[in-house]
Amino acid sequence: MNNDDIQVRWWQLEAKLVERFGKKPDMESILFLIGLQEYGGTAEKFSKEQKQDLMHVAVCTLFMQSGYYEIEGFDTDNWPHFKQLKPLPVMNMPEQEAFLRDHILLYFTTQGFI
């Protein structure tokens, strides 16, 4: 896919998220949402550390799609733990953002959201 297609699909995802939540989410909010979905989506209050953990769950989940991570198991509080299978490619910041966006789009497509 070319960058123009990814950008158009990203705008479509943002529009759907605005429709669903009432405001345009930033990258951290999207990662938090994915992490919450993967953790089990409870309405409890999360500490700052737990919010960071949810974003980590999201990143690992996203990169599982390309074989970079796999789930090792779950702890007693049902938090998933991941094992890195191969190193992530070395990229500059714009490339990292595009890589992450592409994986987010794949995730939401797979989940049937877009």
C-alpha positions as a Markdown table, in Angstrom:
| # | Residue | x | y | z |
|---|---|---|---|---|
| 1 | Met | 0.0 | 0.0 | 0.0 |
| 2 | Asn | 1.2 | 3.5 | -0.6 |
| 3 | Asn | 1.3 | 6.3 | 1.9 |
| 4 | Asp | -1.7 | 8.1 | 0.4 |
| 5 | Asp | -3.9 | 5.1 | 0.9 |
| 6 | Ile | -2.7 | 4.7 | 4.5 |
| 7 | Gln | -3.4 | 8.4 | 5.2 |
| 8 | Val | -6.9 | 8.2 | 3.7 |
| 9 | Arg | -7.7 | 5.0 | 5.8 |
| 10 | Trp | -6.2 | 6.8 | 8.9 |
| 11 | Trp | -8.6 | 9.7 | 8.4 |
| 12 | Gln | -11.5 | 7.3 | 8.0 |
| 13 | Leu | -10.5 | 5.6 | 11.3 |
| 14 | Glu | -10.2 | 9.0 | 13.1 |
| 15 | Ala | -13.7 | 9.9 | 11.8 |
| 16 | Lys | -15.2 | 6.7 | 13.1 |
| 17 | Leu | -13.5 | 7.2 | 16.5 |
| 18 | Val | -14.8 | 10.8 | 16.6 |
| 19 | Glu | -18.3 | 9.5 | 15.8 |
| 20 | Arg | -18.0 | 6.9 | 18.6 |
| 21 | Phe | -16.3 | 9.0 | 21.3 |
| 22 | Gly | -17.1 | 12.6 | 20.4 |
| 23 | Lys | -13.5 | 13.8 | 19.9 |
| 24 | Lys | -10.5 | 13.1 | 17.8 |
| 25 | Pro | -8.1 | 10.8 | 19.6 |
| 26 | Asp | -4.3 | 11.1 | 19.7 |
| 27 | Met | -2.0 | 8.2 | 19.3 |
| 28 | Glu | -1.8 | 7.6 | 23.0 |
| 29 | Ser | -5.6 | 7.5 | 23.3 |
| 30 | Ile | -5.8 | 5.0 | 20.4 |
| 31 | Leu | -3.2 | 2.8 | 22.0 |
| 32 | Phe | -5.0 | 3.0 | 25.4 |
| 33 | Leu | -8.2 | 2.0 | 23.7 |
| 34 | Ile | -6.6 | -1.0 | 22.1 |
| 35 | Gly | -4.9 | -2.0 | 25.3 |
| 36 | Leu | -8.2 | -1.7 | 27.2 |
| 37 | Gln | -9.9 | -3.9 | 24.5 |
| 38 | Glu | -7.2 | -6.5 | 24.7 |
| 39 | Tyr | -7.1 | -6.5 | 28.6 |
| 40 | Gly | -10.8 | -7.0 | 28.8 |
| 41 | Gly | -12.3 | -3.5 | 28.8 |
| 42 | Thr | -13.4 | -2.9 | 32.3 |
| 43 | Ala | -14.6 | 0.5 | 33.6 |
| 44 | Glu | -12.3 | 0.5 | 36.6 |
| 45 | Lys | -9.9 | 3.4 | 37.3 |
| 46 | Phe | -6.4 | 2.7 | 36.2 |
| 47 | Ser | -3.3 | 4.1 | 37.8 |
| 48 | Lys | -0.8 | 6.0 | 35.6 |
| 49 | Glu | 1.4 | 2.8 | 35.6 |
| 50 | Gln | -1.5 | 0.7 | 34.6 |
| 51 | Lys | -2.4 | 3.1 | 31.7 |
| 52 | Gln | 1.2 | 2.7 | 30.5 |
| 53 | Asp | 0.9 | -1.0 | 30.8 |
| 54 | Leu | -2.3 | -0.9 | 28.7 |
| 55 | Met | -0.5 | 1.0 | 26.0 |
| 56 | His | 2.4 | -1.6 | 26.2 |
| 57 | Val | -0.2 | -4.4 | 25.7 |
| 58 | Ala | -1.6 | -2.5 | 22.7 |
| 59 | Val | 1.9 | -2.1 | 21.1 |
| 60 | Cys | 2.7 | -5.8 | 21.6 |
| 61 | Thr | -0.7 | -6.8 | 20.3 |
| 62 | Leu | -0.3 | -4.7 | 17.2 |
| 63 | Phe | 3.1 | -6.0 | 16.5 |
| 64 | Met | 2.0 | -9.6 | 17.0 |
| 65 | Gln | 0.2 | -9.2 | 13.7 |
| 66 | Ser | 3.6 | -9.1 | 12.0 |
| 67 | Gly | 5.3 | -11.8 | 14.1 |
| 68 | Tyr | 7.4 | -9.5 | 16.3 |
| 69 | Tyr | 5.7 | -10.7 | 19.6 |
| 70 | Glu | 3.7 | -13.6 | 20.9 |
| 71 | Ile | 1.7 | -14.0 | 24.1 |
| 72 | Glu | 3.5 | -16.0 | 26.7 |
| 73 | Gly | 0.6 | -16.1 | 29.1 |
| 74 | Phe | -1.4 | -14.2 | 31.6 |
| 75 | Asp | -0.7 | -13.3 | 35.2 |
| 76 | Thr | -3.0 | -13.8 | 38.2 |
| 77 | Asp | -4.6 | -10.4 | 37.5 |
| 78 | Asn | -5.3 | -11.4 | 33.8 |
| 79 | Trp | -2.6 | -9.1 | 32.4 |
| 80 | Pro | -1.1 | -10.6 | 29.2 |
| 81 | His | 2.7 | -11.0 | 29.0 |
| 82 | Phe | 4.5 | -11.0 | 25.7 |
| 83 | Lys | 7.7 | -12.5 | 24.4 |
| 84 | Gln | 9.6 | -10.6 | 21.6 |
| 85 | Leu | 10.4 | -13.0 | 18.7 |
| 86 | Lys | 12.5 | -10.7 | 16.6 |
| 87 | Pro | 13.8 | -7.2 | 16.8 |
| 88 | Leu | 11.8 | -4.3 | 15.5 |
| 89 | Pro | 13.3 | -2.6 | 12.4 |
| 90 | Val | 15.4 | 0.5 | 13.0 |
| 91 | Met | 13.4 | 3.5 | 11.9 |
| 92 | Asn | 13.4 | 7.3 | 12.2 |
| 93 | Met | 10.4 | 9.0 | 13.9 |
| 94 | Pro | 8.2 | 9.5 | 10.8 |
| 95 | Glu | 8.8 | 5.9 | 9.8 |
| 96 | Gln | 8.0 | 4.6 | 13.3 |
| 97 | Glu | 4.7 | 6.5 | 13.2 |
| 98 | Ala | 3.8 | 5.2 | 9.8 |
| 99 | Phe | 4.7 | 1.6 | 10.9 |
| 100 | Leu | 2.5 | 2.0 | 14.0 |
| 101 | Arg | -0.4 | 3.6 | 12.1 |
| 102 | Asp | -0.3 | 0.7 | 9.6 |
| 103 | His | -0.5 | -1.8 | 12.4 |
| 104 | Ile | -3.3 | 0.1 | 14.0 |
| 105 | Leu | -5.3 | 0.1 | 10.8 |
| 106 | Leu | -4.7 | -3.6 | 10.4 |
| 107 | Tyr | -5.9 | -4.2 | 13.9 |
| 108 | Phe | -9.1 | -2.2 | 13.5 |
| 109 | Thr | -9.8 | -3.8 | 10.1 |
| 110 | Thr | -9.3 | -7.3 | 11.6 |
| 111 | Gln | -11.7 | -6.3 | 14.5 |
| 112 | Gly | -14.3 | -5.3 | 12.0 |
| 113 | Phe | -14.3 | -1.6 | 13.1 |
| 114 | Ile | -13.3 | -0.3 | 9.7 |
